[in-house]
Amino acid sequence: MNARIGIVLISIIALTGCSAGAAKNAGFIRKPQRMSKPGDLPFQKVWVKAEKKYLKDYSELYVAPVSTDFVKRMSWWKEAVKDSNIKQRRDLERRLSELGSYTQKNIQRAFRQDPNKRFRIVSRPGSKTAILEMALVEIVPSNTALGALGIVPHPAAKLITKAGNNNYAAFEARIRDGGTKEVIASFADKENAPTRVVDTTQMSEYGPVRGIIDDWIEQFVKAANRKPGEIVSDPMFALKAF
């Protein structure tokens, strides 16, 4: 087979959409009914208080610790905890907590490194601060990595395999006014992990999920920097090498 033709065929076979179906309401957002599909942002559901649309009143961003508690309601997690020993349970808890910390720290890093300096990251919110509160509400990890690590018992591994033909993740988030603590925006999304020709992310249990989180963070920064009328789109297809 001609090498160029082979590369094209691999690309066609491996190319896949990022959408993982509609995000379900997990309960982190108090009034999910007021969210709807936006035409100008890359998330499945969004609500923004009209006069706060572009967050012009805010020059600072406080990123609250990212919650992972909703993940523990998923079937695979309940099965894993039920059938695991104390060490396995601690490993599961620690690794999930680390994923929340990864998300918080990388949001902070992305805005610190933003060339436009849209927000200054602060450790304490004030009147010019937008407070970002986020929860990872659904996660399907890599069954391959969890099995190799020996921290997920067989019944839970079967549930992950069933759910995880595509590793996916979902989040819910809200933005508060740093002075009044009023919720001025909420948004949610659910995505599949990008397809990779050689998927080295499967070597880490949350490797595929971190890829989704990294894409979300990039979208957060773009959304924060957009000008009135500008559309920030969600890439319809994703193919990565590794």
C-alpha positions as CSV (number, residue, x, y, z in Angstrom):
1,M,0.0,0.0,0.0
2,N,1.2,3.5,-0.9
3,A,2.3,5.2,2.4
4,R,0.3,8.3,1.6
5,I,-2.8,6.3,1.0
6,G,-2.2,4.4,4.2
7,I,-2.0,7.6,6.2
8,V,-5.3,8.9,4.6
9,L,-7.1,5.6,5.4
10,I,-5.9,5.7,9.0
11,S,-7.1,9.3,9.3
12,I,-10.6,8.4,7.9
13,I,-11.0,5.4,10.1
14,A,-9.7,7.1,13.3
15,L,-11.5,10.5,12.9
16,T,-14.4,10.8,15.3
17,G,-16.7,13.5,16.7
18,C,-16.1,14.8,20.2
19,S,-19.7,14.9,21.2
20,A,-20.7,12.4,23.9
21,G,-24.4,13.1,23.9
22,A,-26.2,15.7,26.0
23,A,-25.0,16.5,29.5
24,K,-27.5,15.4,32.2
25,N,-28.3,17.7,35.1
26,A,-26.3,16.4,38.0
27,G,-27.4,18.9,40.6
28,F,-24.4,21.2,40.9
29,I,-26.3,24.0,39.1
30,R,-29.3,25.1,41.1
31,K,-31.5,26.3,38.1
32,P,-30.5,24.1,35.1
33,Q,-33.8,24.9,33.4
34,R,-32.7,28.4,32.4
35,M,-29.7,27.0,30.5
36,S,-29.9,26.4,26.8
37,K,-27.7,25.6,23.8
38,P,-25.7,28.7,22.9
39,G,-24.9,29.8,19.4
40,D,-21.7,31.6,20.4
41,L,-20.0,29.3,23.0
42,P,-18.6,25.8,22.7
43,F,-20.6,24.2,25.5
44,Q,-23.8,22.2,25.4
45,K,-25.7,24.3,27.9
46,V,-25.2,27.9,29.0
47,W,-26.9,30.7,30.9
48,V,-25.5,34.2,31.4
49,K,-27.2,37.1,33.2
50,A,-27.8,39.5,30.3
51,E,-25.9,42.5,31.7
52,K,-22.9,40.2,32.6
53,K,-22.5,38.6,29.2
54,Y,-18.9,39.4,28.6
55,L,-17.8,39.8,32.3
56,K,-16.7,43.3,31.6
57,D,-17.0,44.2,35.3
58,Y,-14.3,41.7,36.3
59,S,-10.6,41.8,36.0
60,E,-9.8,39.0,38.4
61,L,-10.6,35.3,38.6
62,Y,-10.8,33.1,41.6
63,V,-10.8,29.3,40.8
64,A,-12.5,27.4,43.6
65,P,-11.4,23.7,44.3
66,V,-13.0,21.5,41.7
67,S,-15.5,19.0,43.1
68,T,-15.4,15.3,42.1
69,D,-18.2,14.2,44.5
70,F,-20.7,13.6,41.7
71,V,-18.5,11.0,40.0
72,K,-19.0,8.8,43.1
73,R,-22.7,8.5,42.1
74,M,-21.8,6.6,38.9
75,S,-22.4,2.9,38.7
76,W,-18.8,1.9,38.0
77,W,-17.6,3.9,41.1
78,K,-20.2,2.4,43.4
79,E,-19.3,-1.1,42.2
80,A,-15.6,-0.5,42.6
81,V,-16.0,0.8,46.2
82,K,-18.3,-2.0,47.1
83,D,-16.0,-4.7,46.0
84,S,-12.6,-3.2,46.8
85,N,-10.4,-3.5,49.8
86,I,-9.2,-0.6,51.9
87,K,-6.1,0.0,49.9
88,Q,-8.0,-0.1,46.6
89,R,-10.6,2.3,48.0
90,R,-7.9,4.8,49.1
91,D,-6.2,4.6,45.7
92,L,-9.5,5.3,44.0
93,E,-10.3,8.3,46.3
94,R,-6.8,9.7,46.0
95,R,-6.6,9.4,42.2
96,L,-10.0,11.1,41.7
97,S,-9.1,13.9,44.1
98,E,-5.9,14.4,42.2
99,L,-7.9,14.8,39.0
100,G,-9.9,17.6,40.7
101,S,-6.7,19.3,41.7
102,Y,-5.3,18.9,38.2
103,T,-8.3,20.7,36.8
104,Q,-8.1,23.6,39.2
105,K,-4.4,24.1,38.9
106,N,-4.4,24.0,35.1
107,I,-7.3,26.5,34.8
108,Q,-5.2,28.8,37.0
109,R,-2.1,28.1,34.9
110,A,-3.9,28.7,31.6
111,F,-5.1,32.2,32.7
112,R,-1.7,33.1,34.1
113,Q,-0.1,32.2,30.8
114,D,-2.9,33.9,28.7
115,P,-1.1,36.4,26.4
116,N,-4.1,38.7,26.7
117,K,-4.0,38.7,30.5
118,R,-7.8,38.7,30.6
119,F,-7.9,37.8,34.3
120,R,-5.5,38.0,37.1
121,I,-5.7,34.9,39.2
122,V,-6.3,35.7,42.9
123,S,-6.3,33.7,46.1
124,R,-9.1,35.7,47.7
125,P,-12.2,37.1,45.8
126,G,-13.1,40.8,45.8
127,S,-15.5,43.1,44.1
128,K,-13.7,42.9,40.8
129,T,-13.4,39.1,40.9
130,A,-15.3,36.5,39.0
131,I,-15.5,33.2,41.0
132,L,-15.4,30.0,39.0
133,E,-16.9,27.0,40.7
134,M,-16.8,23.7,38.8
135,A,-17.7,20.1,39.3
136,L,-16.6,17.1,37.3
137,V,-19.9,15.2,37.3
138,E,-19.3,12.2,35.0
139,I,-16.1,10.4,34.2
140,V,-15.3,7.1,32.5
141,P,-11.6,6.3,33.1
142,S,-9.3,3.9,31.2
143,N,-10.3,0.4,32.2
144,T,-6.9,-0.8,30.7
145,A,-4.9,1.3,33.2
146,L,-7.1,0.6,36.2
147,G,-6.9,-3.1,35.5
148,A,-3.2,-3.0,35.2
149,L,-2.9,-1.1,38.4
150,G,-5.1,-3.7,40.2
151,I,-7.3,-1.1,41.9
152,V,-10.6,-1.9,40.3
153,P,-12.3,-5.2,41.0
154,H,-13.7,-7.3,38.1
155,P,-17.4,-6.3,38.4
156,A,-16.6,-2.6,38.3
157,A,-14.1,-3.2,35.4
158,K,-17.0,-4.7,33.4
159,L,-19.1,-1.6,34.0
160,I,-16.3,0.7,32.9
161,T,-15.8,-1.4,29.8
162,K,-19.5,-1.2,29.0
163,A,-19.6,2.6,29.5
164,G,-16.2,3.3,28.2
165,N,-16.1,2.3,24.6
166,N,-15.4,6.0,24.4
167,N,-13.8,7.5,27.5
168,Y,-15.9,10.6,28.3
169,A,-16.3,13.3,30.9
170,A,-18.9,15.9,31.8
171,F,-18.8,19.0,34.0
172,E,-21.1,21.6,35.4
173,A,-19.8,25.1,36.4
174,R,-21.1,28.4,37.6
175,I,-19.6,31.9,37.9
176,R,-20.3,34.1,40.9
177,D,-19.9,37.8,41.5
178,G,-17.0,38.1,43.9
179,G,-18.7,40.9,45.8
180,T,-22.3,39.9,46.0
181,K,-21.7,36.1,45.5
182,E,-24.7,36.1,43.1
183,V,-24.6,33.5,40.4
184,I,-24.2,35.4,37.1
185,A,-23.5,32.5,34.7
186,S,-23.7,28.7,34.5
187,F,-22.6,26.2,31.9
188,A,-22.2,22.5,31.3
189,D,-20.7,20.2,28.7
190,K,-20.0,16.5,28.0
191,E,-17.3,15.3,25.6
192,N,-15.6,12.1,24.4
193,A,-11.9,11.8,24.6
194,P,-10.1,12.7,21.3
195,T,-9.4,9.7,19.1
196,R,-5.7,8.9,18.8
197,V,-3.9,6.8,16.2
198,V,-1.6,5.5,19.0
199,D,-3.5,6.0,22.3
200,T,-0.8,6.3,24.9
201,T,-3.3,8.1,27.2
202,Q,-4.8,4.7,28.1
203,M,-1.6,3.9,30.1
204,S,-3.0,6.3,32.8
205,E,-6.4,5.7,34.2
206,Y,-7.4,9.4,33.8
207,G,-5.2,10.1,30.8
208,P,-8.1,10.3,28.3
209,V,-10.1,12.5,30.7
210,R,-7.2,14.9,31.2
211,G,-7.2,15.4,27.4
212,I,-10.9,16.4,27.6
213,I,-10.2,18.7,30.6
214,D,-7.3,20.4,28.7
215,D,-9.5,21.1,25.8
216,W,-12.2,22.6,28.1
217,I,-9.6,24.8,29.7
218,E,-8.5,26.1,26.3
219,Q,-12.1,26.9,25.5
220,F,-12.5,28.7,28.8
221,V,-9.7,31.0,28.0
222,K,-11.0,31.7,24.5
223,A,-14.5,32.3,25.8
224,A,-13.2,34.8,28.4
225,N,-11.2,36.7,25.7
226,R,-14.0,36.9,23.0
227,K,-15.2,40.2,21.8
228,P,-18.9,41.1,21.5
229,G,-20.5,39.1,18.7
230,E,-17.5,36.8,18.4
231,I,-18.3,33.0,18.2
232,V,-16.1,30.5,20.0
233,S,-16.8,27.2,18.4
234,D,-16.3,23.6,19.5
235,P,-14.2,21.5,17.1
236,M,-16.5,18.9,15.5
237,F,-13.7,16.4,15.0
238,A,-10.5,15.5,16.8
239,L,-7.6,13.2,15.7
240,K,-4.4,13.2,17.6
241,A,-1.3,11.2,17.1
242,F,-0.6,10.2,20.7
